[in-house]
């Protein structure tokens, strides 16, 4: 692992983290006079009221426990795998959600000193099968990454890089995903939003601590992608509810969703070092240096300095400066000077993924730029699909289904949902968990979540809280340079800045798809949990 200092980048524009999945905001339409459309809305309101009155049967909480062994670090670990559901309750103390989880607990361990980690993916609207089947559980799926994984039968193998030797692990499926469902009078709207999702996870974790008598255990959150958005705010929400955490692990972070506001160039600045990493990987740069990290550092310095200044000048940029900056962008990214100029120095992620290997008639993946795709032709502006998604999805979905049924003996008449296809319009408004200026005024909801502020609040109130940020060099969904900026702009006092550490890996969004990167990440997190849990 390489630990890097946080970059106090002085940009002349506002920076935030990238959308993982751009979701258009709902627009409210108001009619000043009654119209047929208004009558239709009245009908819809009545239907909504009927739906609200309806209830879904409340199932009992269910657990299925099985017992297993894992050879890890020269030892044989005996552990219990518990697949089950817990009910969460609303403000009226009525069940409104049944949340599915799989927990791995070391047999015979002292719960007073044994850490417990809560893991989840993002989306929003994704089940935890990616982390569950790919990262730190006692088993993992073997893939052919960064090539498309061959068809079934897929290989589920003992995970020599499991974190079970350092912590109990609880993988949580977000509401409406996996086997998690709305129950009672609960509806999708109770879960499909930033703050609604936070409340559900807050209540589930407290319920788990109660049922399993783990209140005094060292506690960690491990979230990936939108799961980092959740973790950053959840750390403060849990703290406000008396659940003191020891650490938060952010894997491939998205901590500010405001970056795509029109007229700003911060997105391009944040992406440039990631483009440079991909150009290095595919040998698209002259005199390729041996060290990826040193090469990326060159791109950081240029992006934060001359490149940011050139973009700030807009169309007033002098021609001579345009030429100089375009040549350096070309050198770092492998794109032609002419193409960079035609794009006005501003290369979008989709354009980069289509352009950098155009001469080879290939495209790059978004989640992991090491993956190569092939479109129907080499023309066009954007790849027709994400090779880093299609190359693994079948293996993960099949492995999860087979594993739950065969190994964990969990049976359900419900369908397991890898994602919440019916999640509807996500409510992106976020009220900071501890107030503060935020982006929407003191204590007011933000139109887009900026949760680095929530995480900063959690650290100030709990100065023992440690944060580890894990980043893949080839991740174009949540670029590492944006994460560095966000975590460097939490306005922490000098004494608290050391609470945040960084790790960088030669992989993409799902760092663990590169087995060498998974080994490095396991070593880094083992040290992190060991130190923060004491």
C-alpha positions in Angstrom: 0.0 0.0 0.0 1.0 3.5 -0.7 -0.3 6.1 1.7 -0.5 9.5 0.2 -1.0 12.9 1.9 -4.2 14.6 1.1 -3.9 17.2 -1.6 -5.0 20.7 -0.7 -5.7 21.5 -4.2 -6.6 25.2 -4.7 -8.9 25.1 -7.7 -10.8 28.1 -9.0 -13.9 26.1 -9.3 -16.1 24.1 -6.9 -15.1 20.4 -6.8 -17.3 17.5 -5.8 -17.2 13.7 -6.4 -18.6 12.0 -9.5 -22.0 10.6 -10.0 -21.7 6.8 -10.1 -24.9 6.6 -12.1 -26.4 9.9 -13.4 -30.0 10.1 -12.3 -32.2 12.9 -13.5 -33.9 14.9 -10.9 -37.7 14.9 -10.7 -39.2 18.2 -11.7 -42.3 19.5 -9.9 -45.0 20.8 -12.2 -47.5 23.2 -10.8 -50.7 24.2 -12.5 -52.2 27.6 -11.7 -55.7 26.6 -12.9 -57.6 23.3 -12.8 -57.1 21.3 -16.0 -57.9 17.7 -17.1 -54.3 16.9 -16.1 -55.1 18.3 -12.6 -58.2 16.0 -12.4 -55.9 13.1 -13.3 -53.6 14.0 -10.6 -56.5 14.1 -8.1 -57.3 10.5 -9.2 -53.7 9.5 -8.7 -53.7 11.0 -5.2 -56.8 8.9 -4.3 -55.0 5.8 -5.7 -51.9 6.7 -3.7 -54.1 7.0 -0.5 -55.5 3.6 -1.1 -52.0 2.2 -1.6 -50.9 3.8 1.6 -53.7 2.2 3.5 -52.8 -1.2 2.1 -50.4 -3.3 4.1 -47.9 -6.1 3.2 -47.9 -9.1 5.6 -45.2 -8.8 8.2 -43.0 -11.9 8.1 -41.3 -13.2 11.2 -37.6 -12.6 11.6 -35.8 -15.6 10.1 -32.3 -17.0 10.5 -30.6 -20.1 9.1 -27.2 -20.9 10.6 -24.6 -23.2 9.1 -21.1 -24.1 10.4 -17.9 -24.0 8.3 -14.1 -23.9 8.4 -11.6 -21.8 6.6 -7.8 -22.2 6.4 -6.4 -18.7 6.7 -3.0 -17.4 7.7 -1.8 -20.8 8.7 -4.8 -21.4 11.0 -8.1 -23.2 10.7 -10.9 -20.8 11.5 -14.2 -22.3 12.6 -17.1 -19.9 11.9 -20.9 -19.7 11.7 -22.7 -18.3 8.7 -26.1 -16.8 9.5 -28.4 -15.9 6.6 -31.6 -14.2 7.7 -33.8 -11.2 8.1 -34.4 -8.5 10.7 -37.3 -6.2 11.0 -36.8 -2.4 11.2 -39.4 -0.2 12.7 -40.7 3.3 11.9 -41.3 6.3 14.2 -44.5 4.7 15.4 -42.6 1.5 16.4 -44.3 -0.5 13.6 -42.3 -2.8 11.3 -42.0 -1.3 7.8 -39.0 -3.2 6.4 -37.5 -6.7 6.4 -33.8 -6.5 5.8 -31.8 -9.5 4.5 -28.2 -10.1 5.7 -25.5 -12.8 5.8 -23.3 -12.7 8.9 -20.0 -14.6 9.4 -19.0 -14.9 13.0 -15.9 -16.6 14.4 -16.8 -19.4 16.8 -15.7 -19.0 20.4 -14.6 -15.4 20.0 -15.2 -12.8 22.8 -17.9 -10.4 21.6 -16.5 -7.8 23.9 -13.3 -7.5 22.0 -14.1 -9.0 18.6 -14.7 -6.4 15.9 -17.8 -6.5 13.8 -17.9 -4.9 10.3 -21.1 -4.0 8.3 -20.6 -4.2 4.5 -22.8 -3.1 1.7 -22.7 -2.0 -1.9 -24.3 1.1 -3.4 -26.1 1.8 -6.6 -28.2 3.3 -5.1 -30.4 0.2 -5.3 -27.8 -2.5 -5.4 -27.6 -5.7 -3.3 -24.4 -6.6 -1.5 -23.6 -9.6 -3.7 -20.5 -7.8 -5.2 -18.7 -7.3 -2.0 -20.1 -10.5 -0.6 -19.0 -12.8 -3.5 -15.9 -10.8 -4.5 -14.0 -9.3 -1.5 -13.7 -10.3 2.1 -16.2 -13.1 2.9 -14.8 -16.7 3.6 -15.6 -17.5 -0.1 -15.2 -15.6 -3.3 -15.9 -16.0 -7.0 -13.0 -16.6 -9.3 -13.2 -14.5 -12.4 -11.1 -14.0 -15.5 -10.8 -10.3 -14.9 -9.9 -8.1 -16.7 -11.2 -10.4 -19.5 -14.8 -11.5 -19.7 -15.4 -14.4 -17.3 -16.1 -17.8 -19.1 -19.5 -19.3 -18.7 -20.7 -21.7 -16.0 -19.9 -23.7 -14.0 -18.4 -20.7 -12.1 -15.8 -21.3 -9.5 -16.5 -20.4 -5.9 -13.3 -20.8 -3.9 -12.1 -20.5 -0.3 -11.0 -16.9 0.1 -7.4 -16.6 1.3 -7.9 -12.9 1.6 -11.0 -12.9 3.8 -11.1 -10.4 6.7 -12.7 -13.1 9.0 -9.4 -13.4 10.9 -9.7 -9.7 11.9 -13.5 -9.1 12.1 -16.9 -10.6 12.1 -18.6 -9.7 8.8 -22.2 -8.7 8.2 -23.2 -8.2 4.5 -26.4 -6.2 4.2 -28.8 -6.1 1.3 -30.2 -2.6 0.9 -34.0 -2.2 1.2 -35.8 -3.5 -1.9 -32.7 -5.5 -3.1 -31.7 -9.0 -2.5 -34.4 -10.5 -0.2 -34.9 -7.2 1.6 -38.5 -5.9 1.3 -41.0 -3.3 2.4 -43.5 -4.8 4.9 -46.5 -3.6 6.8 -47.4 -0.1 5.6 -44.0 0.4 4.3 -43.7 1.4 0.6 -40.8 2.0 -1.8 -40.9 5.7 -1.0 -39.9 4.9 2.6 -36.5 3.7 1.3 -35.8 5.3 -2.1 -33.9 8.4 -1.1 -30.7 9.4 0.5 -32.1 10.1 4.0 -34.7 7.3 3.8 -31.9 4.8 3.0 -29.8 6.2 5.9 -32.6 5.7 8.4 -33.1 2.1 7.3 -29.5 1.2 7.7 -29.2 3.0 11.0 -32.2 1.0 12.3 -30.9 -2.3 10.9 -27.5 -1.9 12.5 -29.0 -1.0 15.9 -31.4 -4.0 15.6 -28.5 -6.3 14.8 -26.5 -5.1 17.8 -29.5 -5.7 20.0 -30.3 -9.2 18.8 -26.7 -10.3 18.8 -25.5 -8.5 21.9 -22.7 -6.7 20.1 -23.1 -3.1 21.4 -19.7 -3.3 23.1 -17.8 -4.7 20.1 -15.5 -2.6 18.0 -17.6 -1.5 15.0 -16.7 -0.7 11.4 -18.6 0.3 8.3 -17.3 -0.9 4.9 -19.1 0.5 1.9 -18.4 0.5 -1.8 -19.5 3.1 -4.4 -22.8 4.7 -3.3 -22.1 2.7 -0.1 -19.5 5.3 0.7 -22.1 8.0 0.4 -24.2 6.0 2.8 -21.3 5.4 5.2 -20.1 9.0 5.4 -23.5 10.2 6.6 -24.3 7.0 8.5 -21.2 7.4 10.6 -22.6 10.7 12.0 -26.2 9.4 12.2 -25.1 6.4 14.2 -22.9 8.5 16.4 -25.9 10.8 17.1 -27.9 7.7 18.2 -25.2 6.5 20.6 -23.5 4.0 18.3 -19.8 4.9 18.4 -17.8 3.5 15.5 -14.1 2.7 15.5 -13.6 3.0 11.7 -15.1 3.6 8.3 -13.7 2.1 5.1 -14.6 3.9 1.9 -14.1 1.8 -1.2 -14.3 3.7 -4.5 -15.9 6.8 -3.0 -18.6 9.2 -4.1 -18.9 11.9 -1.5 -20.5 14.8 -3.4 -23.1 14.6 -6.1 -22.9 18.2 -7.2 -20.1 17.9 -9.7 -22.2 17.7 -12.8 -23.8 21.1 -12.4 -23.7 22.8 -15.8 -21.0 25.4 -16.6 -18.3 23.9 -14.2 -15.1 22.2 -15.3 -14.3 20.3 -12.1 -15.4 17.0 -13.6 -12.7 17.2 -16.2 -10.0 18.1 -13.7 -11.0 15.2 -11.4 -10.9 12.7 -14.3 -7.5 13.6 -15.8 -5.2 11.6 -13.5 -7.5 8.5 -14.1 -7.1 9.0 -17.9 -3.4 9.1 -17.4 -3.5 5.8 -15.5 -5.4 4.1 -18.3 -3.0 5.5 -20.9 -0.1 4.0 -18.9 -1.8 0.6 -18.7 -2.4 0.4 -22.4 1.0 1.7 -23.4 -0.4 4.8 -25.1 2.2 7.2 -23.8 5.8 7.7 -25.1 8.7 6.7 -23.0 6.4 4.9 -20.5 7.8 5.2 -16.9 8.0 2.0 -14.9 6.2 3.4 -11.9 2.4 4.0 -12.2 2.2 6.0 -9.0 4.9 8.4 -10.1 3.2 8.8 -13.5 -0.1 9.6 -11.9 1.5 12.1 -9.6 2.6 14.1 -12.7 -1.0 14.1 -13.9 -2.2 15.3 -10.4 0.2 18.2 -10.4 -0.8 19.3 -14.0 -4.5 18.8 -13.4 -4.5 21.0 -10.2 -2.3 23.6 -11.8 -2.0 24.5 -15.5 -4.9 22.5 -16.6 -7.3 23.9 -14.0 -6.1 27.5 -14.8 -6.6 26.9 -18.5 -10.2 25.6 -18.1 -11.0 28.5 -15.8 -10.1 30.9 -18.6 -12.8 29.4 -20.7 -13.0 30.7 -24.3 -10.7 33.6 -23.3 -7.7 31.2 -23.1 -4.9 32.6 -25.3 -4.0 30.5 -28.3 -0.4 29.9 -27.3 -1.6 28.6 -23.9 -4.2 26.4 -25.5 -1.5 24.8 -27.6 0.8 24.2 -24.6 -2.0 22.7 -22.4 -3.3 20.6 -25.3 0.1 19.0 -25.9 0.4 18.1 -22.2 -3.1 16.7 -22.0 -2.2 14.6 -25.1 1.1 13.4 -23.5 -0.7 12.3 -20.3 -3.8 10.7 -21.8 -2.6 9.2 -25.1 -5.2 11.2 -27.1 -4.1 13.2 -30.1 -3.4 17.0 -29.7 -6.0 17.6 -32.5 -8.7 15.6 -30.6 -8.0 17.4 -27.4 -8.3 20.8 -29.1 -11.5 19.8 -30.9 -12.9 18.9 -27.4 -11.9 22.4 -26.1 -9.5 20.6 -23.6 -12.6 19.0 -22.0 -12.7 15.2 -22.4 -15.7 13.5 -21.0 -15.4 9.9 -19.6 -17.5 8.4 -22.4 -15.5 10.1 -25.0 -12.2 9.0 -23.5 -13.4 5.4 -23.2 -14.3 5.4 -26.9 -11.4 7.4 -28.3 -8.2 6.2 -26.6 -8.3 2.8 -28.2 -10.3 3.8 -31.3 -7.4 2.9 -33.6 -7.5 -0.6 -32.1 -11.3 -0.7 -32.6 -11.8 -1.2 -28.9 -13.5 0.6 -26.0 -12.7 0.8 -22.3 -14.9 -0.2 -19.3 -16.2 2.5 -17.0 -16.0 0.7 -13.6 -12.7 -0.7 -14.6 -10.8 0.7 -17.6 -8.6 -2.4 -17.8 -11.6 -4.2 -19.4 -11.8 -3.9 -23.2 -15.0 -3.9 -25.3 -15.8 -4.1 -29.0 -18.5 -2.0 -30.5 -20.3 -2.7 -33.8 -18.0 -0.1 -35.4 -15.2 2.2 -34.4 -17.2 5.4 -35.1 -19.4 7.2 -32.6 -19.0 9.2 -29.4 -19.5 6.6 -26.7 -19.1 2.9 -26.0 -22.3 0.9 -26.6 -21.8 -1.0 -23.3 -19.6 -1.2 -20.3 -17.2 -4.2 -20.7 -16.3 -4.1 -17.0 -20.0 -4.7 -16.1 -21.0 -7.3 -18.7 -17.7 -9.2 -18.2 -18.6 -10.2 -14.6 -22.3 -9.9 -13.9 -23.3 -13.4 -14.8 -20.6 -15.0 -12.6 -21.6 -12.9 -9.6 -25.3 -13.4 -9.8 -25.1 -17.2 -10.4 -22.5 -17.6 -7.7 -24.7 -15.8 -5.1 -27.8 -17.8 -5.9 -26.0 -21.1 -5.8 -24.1 -20.3 -2.6 -27.2 -19.2 -0.7 -29.0 -22.3 -1.6 -26.3 -25.0 -1.5 -24.0 -23.8 1.2 -26.0 -21.6 3.5 -29.2 -23.6 3.1 -31.3 -20.4 2.8 -34.5 -21.0 0.9 -37.1 -18.4 -0.1 -40.1 -18.3 -2.4 -39.1 -14.7 -3.2 -36.8 -13.8 -6.0 -33.3 -12.5 -5.1 -33.0 -9.0 -6.6 -29.4 -8.0 -7.5 -30.7 -4.5 -8.0 -34.0 -2.8 -7.2 -35.3 -2.4 -10.7 -38.5 -1.0 -9.3 -36.7 1.5 -7.1 -38.3 4.4 -9.1 -37.1 8.0 -8.8 -34.4 8.3 -6.1 -34.9 11.3 -3.8 -31.5 13.0 -3.8 -32.3 15.6 -1.2 -30.2 15.3 1.9 -30.4 17.0 5.3 -27.0 17.0 6.9 -27.0 14.7 9.9 -25.7 17.4 12.2 -26.8 20.6 10.4 -24.0 22.8 9.3 -23.8 25.1 6.3 -23.8 22.4 3.7 -24.9 23.3 0.2 -28.4 24.3 1.0 -28.1 26.7 3.9 -27.8 26.0 7.6 -29.5 22.8 8.5 -31.5 22.8 5.2 -31.8 19.9 2.8 -29.3 19.8 0.0 -30.5 19.2 -3.5 -27.5 16.9 -4.0 -25.8 15.1 -1.1 -22.4 16.4 0.0 -21.7 13.8 2.7 -18.0 14.6 3.3 -19.4 17.2 5.6 -21.3 14.6 7.6 -18.2 12.5 7.9 -16.2 15.5 9.1 -18.9 16.1 11.7 -18.6 12.5 12.9 -14.8 12.8 13.2 -15.0 16.1 15.2 -17.4 14.6 17.6 -15.6 11.3 17.8 -11.9 12.1 17.4 -11.0 8.4 17.7 -12.9 7.6 14.5 -10.5 6.5 11.7 -11.2 6.5 8.0 -9.5 4.5 5.3 -10.1 5.5 1.6 -9.4 2.7 -0.9 -9.0 3.8 -4.5 -8.5 2.0 -7.8 -6.3 3.7 -10.3 -8.4 2.5 -13.3 -11.8 3.4 -11.8 -13.6 6.0 -14.0 -16.9 5.8 -12.1 -15.5 7.3 -8.9 -12.0 8.8 -9.8 -9.5 8.9 -7.0 -8.5 12.5 -7.6 -12.1 13.7 -6.8 -12.0 11.6 -3.6 -8.7 13.2 -2.5 -10.2 16.6 -3.0 -13.4 15.9 -1.1 -11.6 14.3 1.9 -9.1 17.2 1.9 -12.0 19.7 2.1 -13.6 18.5 5.3 -12.0 21.4 7.2 -10.5 19.2 9.9 -8.2 20.7 12.5 -4.5 19.6 12.1 -4.8 17.1 15.0 -7.6 15.2 13.2 -6.2 15.2 9.7 -4.2 12.0 10.4 -7.5 10.2 11.0 -7.8 9.8 7.3 -5.6 7.4 5.3 -5.5 6.5 1.6 -4.6 3.3 -0.3 -4.2 3.0 -4.0 -4.4 -0.2 -6.1 -3.8 -1.3 -9.7 -7.5 -2.1 -10.2 -10.8 -0.4 -10.9 -14.0 0.4 -9.0 -14.3 -3.2 -7.7 -10.7 -3.3 -6.4 -10.9 -7.0 -5.6 -11.3 -8.1 -9.2 -7.5 -7.8 -9.4 -6.3 -10.6 -7.1 -3.0 -8.8 -6.5 -4.9 -5.7 -5.5 -7.2 -7.8 -3.2 -4.2 -9.1 -1.4 -2.8 -5.6 -0.9 -6.2 -4.4 0.2 -6.7 -7.2 2.7 -3.3 -6.4 4.2 -4.1 -2.7 4.5 -7.5 -3.3 6.1 -6.2 -5.9 8.5 -3.7 -3.3 9.8 -6.4 -0.6 9.8 -9.0 -2.7 11.7 -6.3 -4.0 14.1 -5.2 -0.5 15.0 -8.6 1.3 15.0 -10.3 -1.6 16.9 -8.0 -1.3 19.9 
